[in-house]
Amino acid sequence: MQIVRAIRRFLRVVVPPTLFLGLTAYFGWNAVHGEHGINAYHTQTKLMEDARQAEQDANAEQAVWRRRVASLNERALDADMLDERSRAMLNLAREGDTVIPYGPHDRLW
């Protein structure tokens, strides 16, 4: 009888603190390493910073392309300069044009 009483007393003294320590350890571990823990929070903030940086880069590139497209407006282009440049790039000439040959290492543009 004394042994049973000692075992019960031991269990009453040891089991509740052990259970609560185990629960505390479980919730503590999940608070740091869990799906919604501190490490996941830092990972998500890093991903958010990367996404914001990518958005800024995309907006900057879009602004560059908008500026380029705006410069292609027919009012922004001089027809003579466009014709001259296209003929130079395609190595073409009209019937009345004077052609001045360049050396092999001289660049036209």
ABEGO torsion letter per residue (X at the ends): XAAAAAAAAAAAAAAAAAAAAAAAAAAAAAAAABAABAAAAAAAAAAAAAAAAAAAAAAAAAAAAAAAAAAABAAABBAAAAAAAAAAAAGBBBAABBBBBBBAABBAX
